């Protein structure tokens, strides 16, 4: 299957910047990575909260956006997002939280609680995710105050 995915999402250079994806489902992580690399992003993918924190705190890479799954090994995307907001280096970096379990009625509450954050339902459509990332990076999809 990975050869199929590699052909489907031909890799381009990382001209669009760096993204950190945190999802504890390896298959989803792989597909998202290939999709985003195919449109020009450098993607770092990890499966656990601890690995994400290590990447954020220790990496020399400046991430332009974070994509967190809601349910994760060692925690959840909401708690991870709050921790990211407390880090001076990443306090204003856009965050997208993905979930198949959050009711759309809770989206606004999450976005009010976490500045510069959007929520998207799984299963994800590649075009919708790409569009949401672009909106977040332009700053027109989210609040940057707080």
C-alpha positions in Angstrom: 0.0 0.0 0.0 2.8 2.4 0.7 4.0 2.3 -3.0 0.5 3.1 -4.0 0.4 6.1 -1.6 3.8 7.2 -2.7 2.7 7.3 -6.3 -0.6 9.0 -5.4 1.0 11.8 -3.4 4.2 12.7 -5.3 6.6 14.4 -2.9 7.6 18.0 -3.5 10.1 20.1 -1.6 9.3 21.5 1.8 8.8 25.0 0.4 5.6 25.6 2.4 7.2 25.2 5.8 7.1 22.7 8.7 4.2 21.0 10.2 4.1 18.8 13.3 1.3 16.1 13.3 0.4 14.1 16.4 -1.8 11.1 15.8 -1.6 7.7 17.5 -2.9 5.8 14.5 0.1 5.1 12.3 -1.9 4.6 9.1 -3.6 8.0 9.5 -0.3 9.6 10.4 1.3 8.2 7.2 -1.5 9.3 4.9 -1.6 12.8 6.3 2.2 13.0 6.0 2.2 11.9 2.4 -0.7 14.3 1.6 0.9 17.3 3.1 4.4 16.5 1.7 2.8 16.2 -1.7 1.8 19.9 -1.6 5.1 21.1 -0.3 5.2 20.9 3.5 7.9 19.3 5.6 6.1 17.0 8.0 7.2 15.6 11.3 4.8 13.0 12.6 4.8 11.5 16.0 2.3 9.1 17.8 2.5 10.2 21.4 2.2 13.4 23.5 5.6 12.9 25.1 7.2 12.7 21.6 5.3 15.8 20.5 6.5 17.8 23.5 10.1 16.6 22.9 9.8 17.8 19.3 8.4 21.1 20.2 10.9 21.8 23.0 14.1 20.3 21.5 13.8 20.6 17.7 15.6 23.3 15.9 12.8 23.2 13.4 10.3 26.1 13.6 6.9 24.6 13.0 4.4 26.8 11.1 1.4 24.8 12.3 0.5 21.9 14.7 -2.1 19.3 13.9 -3.1 17.2 16.9 -5.5 14.3 17.2 -7.9 14.7 20.1 -7.4 11.2 21.6 -3.7 10.4 22.0 -1.4 8.0 23.8 -0.3 9.8 27.0 -3.0 12.5 26.9 -5.2 14.3 24.5 -4.9 17.0 21.8 -6.7 19.6 23.9 -4.2 19.3 26.8 -1.3 19.3 24.4 -2.6 22.5 22.8 -2.9 24.2 26.2 0.7 23.2 26.9 1.8 24.6 23.5 0.1 27.9 24.3 2.2 28.2 27.5 5.4 27.8 25.6 6.7 31.3 24.6 8.2 29.9 21.4 4.9 28.4 20.2 2.3 30.5 21.9 0.9 31.9 18.6 1.5 29.0 16.3 -1.8 27.9 14.7 -3.2 24.5 15.9 -5.7 22.2 14.3 -7.3 19.6 16.5 -8.7 16.6 14.6 -11.3 14.3 16.1 -13.9 11.7 15.1 -15.5 12.0 18.6 -16.2 15.7 19.2 -19.7 17.0 18.5 -19.6 20.0 16.1 -21.5 21.9 18.8 -18.3 21.8 21.0 -16.0 23.3 18.3 -16.7 26.9 19.4 -16.0 26.1 23.0 -12.7 24.5 22.1 -11.7 27.4 19.9 -12.6 29.9 22.6 -10.5 28.0 25.1 -7.5 27.6 22.9 -6.5 30.8 21.0 -5.4 30.4 17.4 -7.0 27.0 17.1 -9.4 25.2 14.7 -11.2 21.9 14.9 -11.8 19.4 12.1 -13.8 16.2 12.0 -12.3 12.9 11.0 -12.4 11.3 8.5 -10.5 14.1 6.9 -10.7 15.0 3.2 -7.3 16.1 1.9 -8.6 19.2 0.2 -10.5 20.4 3.3 -7.4 19.9 5.5 -5.2 21.7 3.0 -7.7 24.6 2.8 -7.9 24.9 6.6 -4.1 24.9 6.9 -3.8 27.7 4.3 -6.5 29.7 6.1 -4.8 29.2 9.5 -1.5 30.3 8.0 -3.1 33.4 6.5 -4.7 34.1 9.9 -8.2 34.5 8.5 -9.7 31.3 9.9 -8.9 31.9 13.6 -8.5 34.4 16.4 -4.9 35.3 17.2 -5.8 37.4 20.3 -5.6 36.4 24.0 
